[in-house]
């Protein structure tokens, strides 16, 4: 079956993207680059969880991916507001 070949390749590619985003998070020249790298890290984490859910055939991983997506969005918005205004809550 083709899925048995595609899933491991997807694991490797998404893990590589995760590592490159983590490198940008550590070595980013300024704060916007680091915020974008953090945003990309949580998107890669979501992709890994979805792949794991497909591989294991369990729906709980999809729910975890949804929770990470919601928290990641709120975190990115809060960091951007802090970066632009210096304050999160007005």
N, C-alpha and C positions, 0 to 999 in steps of 0.2 A: 504494500500500500504506500502511496506517495506521502501520506502524512508522517509516516515513520522516518522518512528522509528529511522532510522539510522542518519539522520541529527542532531537531538538534542544530540544524544550520541557523534557524532563527534565534535559538538560544545564544549561539556564538556571536552572531551579528549584533544582537541587542546588548549583549554583555560588553562587546567592544565599544559600542556607542556609549554605554554607561561609563566605562573607564575613561573614554575621551572627555566626557562631560565632567567627570570627577577631576580630571587633570586641569580642565579649564577653571573649575571651582577653586582649586588650590593655587594656580598660577595666573589667574585672571589679572590683567593690569589694573582694573579699577572695579568699583562696586557694581555698576550695571552689568558688566561681563559676568561677575560672580552670581548676581541674581538670575540672569538668563541661564547660566550653567545649572543653578539649583532647580530652576523650572524644568530644564531638560532632564535633570536627574529624576525628578518625580515622574515625568512622562515615561522614561525608560523603566522605572520601577513598575509602573502600571503595565507596560508591555510585557515585562517578565512575569508578572502575576497572571496576566491573561494567558500567556503561553503555558504556564504551569497548570492553570485551570483546564486548558484544552488537553494537555498531556495526561493529567491525572483524571480527567472527567469529573471534576468536582466544582460545584457552583459557588462554594464559599470563597474561592480566590477571586471571582468576579465581584463579589460584594466588597472584599477587601480593596480591590482596585478602585471601586467607586468611592470608598471612604478616603483613600489616598488622593484621588483626584479632587474631591471637595476640599480637603485640608490643604492641598498644594495650591489650589487656586486662591484660597483665602490668604495663605501665607505669602504668595507672590504679590497680591494686591497690597497687603500690609507693608511688605518690604519696599515696594515701589512708592507708596505714600510716604513712608518714613524718609526715603531717599530724596524725594522731591520737596517735601515740606518740613521735614525734621520732626514731625509729630504724626501719630497715627490717628488718634481720636481728637476731633476738633471741639 
